[in-house]
Amino acid sequence: QMGVGFTLYLLKNFGVAEQNVMFYADKYLQAFPDLIKDYKSTISNKVGLQDKTKEVKDCYQWRTIEKFCDWFGLIQLRKVGGENYHDDFFIKKSDIFDKIFDIEV
């Protein structure tokens, strides 16, 4: 995952306050805008830019936030809503984050 290091940097800068996960996804796409252009949609070859952007953000949420940061205990994750994948997720860095990472910003 090329974006994990950048995500750790973002958590160091913004992770004290709880943020919607899309806050991080937006910053990720600002830093790596070519991901939208290069992304191969799993839905259809005719996906528009808006749908492609949403799909990339969903992948970021699933792979980087849920399956890396949450799994390793680097964040506190709060889901608002039911059990649907597209519910709102709010995150902040966990208490152990700063004990593990010393990132100069």
N, C-alpha and C positions, 0 to 999 in steps of 0.2 A: 504494500500500500504506500504509494508515494506521498499521500497527504497526512499520514499519521504525525510526522514531525511538525508540520505546520499546525495541525490541530492541537498538539501539545503546547506549542507557542501561543495559540489563541486562548487555550484554557489558562495558561499562566497569566495572560494579560486581562482576560475578561471573566475568568471562572469563579471569582469570589461571589458575584451576584448571579442568581439564577436567571438563565436566558432560555428562550425557545430554541430548540435545536436548529431551526431554520436561520437563526442569527449566525450560527457557525457555518452552515451550508452556504449562505450568501457570501460570507467572507472568503470561504474556500474557493468559490467560483470566481470571485474577484481576483484572487491570487492565481488561479489556474483557468483562465477563460477558454483556452483551447479544448478543455475537456468536453464542452458542449459540442463543438465542431467534430471532434474525433470520436464521440461516443456512438457506439453501435446499439441502437435500440433493440430491446428484447420484445417489444410490443409489435412493432411494425416498421417496415422500411420507409413508410410515408408519415412518420411522426413529425409534427411541426416543432418549431423551436421552443415554444412554450411548454409543450408536452415533454420534449427532450430534456429541457432544463429541470422540470419537476422530477423526471425519472432519475437524472443524475443526482439531484438532491436526496431523493429517496435511497439511492444506492449509498450515498455518503452517510446518511443516517444509519442505515442498516449495517454497513460494513465497518465504518470507522467509529461511530458513536456506540452503537449497541453491541457489536461483536468484538470490538477491541477495548474501547475506553471503559465501558460498563463491565465487561467480562473480567478485566484486570483490576477492577475496583478503583479506577482513576477518577470516576465521576459519581455524583449522586444523580440518579435519573428519576424523574417524576412524570408519570403518564396521566394525562387528563382525558377522560372519556372511557370508552369500553376497551375491548381487546382488539380492536381493529388496528391494522398496521399504520394507518394514516392518522391516528389520534395525535393530539399535540403532546410533544415531549419537551420537558424542561430539564435543563442540566446545569450543574455547577461542579467545580472540581471537588473531589473528596478530601477528607482530612489527610490522607496519606500522599496525595499528589505532590505537595511541596517537600515531603520527606524523601520522595523517590527522585524527583527532577529538580535540578538547580539550573534554571534556564535564565540566562542574562537577556534582558529586554532593553 
